[in-house]
Amino acid sequence: MAGIETCRHLHLINIGGCHEVTDINMLGQLKEIREIFAHETSVTDDGILGLAGCENLEKLNLGGCRYISNVNHLGRLTVLKELHLWSTRVSSTGIQDLCYCTSLTELILDDCIHITDVASLGRLPSLRWLSLIGTEVSGHGIKDLIHCRSLETLTLAGTRVDKPPKLWRHEAITEYLSRFQ
């Protein structure tokens, strides 16, 4: 990917499935980049630090990147709307600073088995869709989501939450989450 940083007007890059890619820091120099699809690559925590410089980034897919465990630096991406981290090694502490992504509307954390608590996500005012399929969250770990006033879809299949509905509307989410207060 050497030299990609010279493509100053690039808006979208899709390197999904390129297993040899371990570092995409150079993409942080692309100030016009809006969408990055780097799912199922071999990028590491150090290999994505530069993405914090993508101030116009709206969509980021790092799903299936098994060497990623901490994305707190992405909290600087205030215009980020969609973030996919499915099947990564992120933990509850590794996503805490995502609460600063105030434009985030969609967050997919499916099969992130180190996620036990998503309290920090309760501070995301625009979050509409949160998927936690196959995580280790419990009722206690999701209780602060009641503060997500825009939340429309919450998927909890395969978690430790007792009897979660499969698809909720905002009113049903609020009613359910109030049980854990």
Number of C-alpha atoms within 10 A of each C-alpha: 10 7 7 14 16 12 13 13 11 16 15 13 14 12 15 19 15 14 14 9 17 17 18 21 18 19 24 19 19 22 17 17 22 19 20 23 18 24 25 21 22 21 24 18 16 15 17 22 19 17 22 20 19 25 19 17 25 19 19 19 21 23 24 24 26 20 17 23 20 22 21 18 20 23 17 19 22 20 18 26 19 20 21 21 25 27 22 24 20 25 21 20 17 17 23 19 17 24 22 22 23 19 18 24 20 20 21 20 25 25 23 26 21 17 23 21 22 22 18 19 23 18 19 22 19 17 25 18 17 20 19 25 20 20 25 20 23 17 20 17 19 21 20 20 23 21 16 19 18 15 25 19 19 21 19 25 18 15 21 17 17 9 10 17 14 10 13 16 11 17 11 14 21 19 11 16 17 13 10 13 9
